[in-house]
């Protein structure tokens, strides 16, 4: 699969994922906070399956 996330998108996903995981680990939020693993992984890898299905891309590279 091709990278379909831009730099800012990836950074926001990683930060949001880490915040959610941190909140879940400290029991500030419920178990749903572990959903932060998804944006963390997609941000680190640079590929969002939802973007691919919808034909979207925030990556500035030309197609």
N, C-alpha and C positions, 0 to 999 in steps of 0.2 A: 504494500500500500504506500501511497505517496503522502508526504507530510502535508497536512492541511490546516495547521495552526500557525499563526504568526507569533512573533516574540512576545508581544504584550499579552496576547491570549494565553500563551503557555505560562507566563509568569503569574498571571491572575489565577489560573487553574491550580498551579503548584501552591501558591500562598493560601488559597481557599481550602484546598485539600488538607494542608498541614494544620490550618486553624481548626477545621472540623474534627480531624483526628485527635488533635490536642484537647479539644473540648470533650470529646467522647472518652478519652483516656483519663481525664480528671473528673469524670462523672458530672460535668457541668450540664451536659445535654444527655439525652438518652442514647440508646444503642444506635439510633438512626444516624448519629454523628459519624459512624464508621463508613458511611456512604462517601466520605471525603477521600477514600481510597481511589474512587473512580476519577475525580478530577486530577488527583495527584498523578496517577499513572498516565492518563491521557496527556497531561502537561509535560511529563518527563519524556514520553515517547514522541509526542508531536502529532499524533494521529487520533482524530475523534471519529468513531464509527457513525455517530449521528450526523456529523457534517458530511461524511462520505455518502450516506444514504440520501441526504437532502441535496447533494451536489454543491455544498457550500465550501468556502475556504477563506481563512483569514491570513493565509500565507501570502506574502507579497511577491513570491516568485511567479514568473510567467508560466502559463499552462502549457 
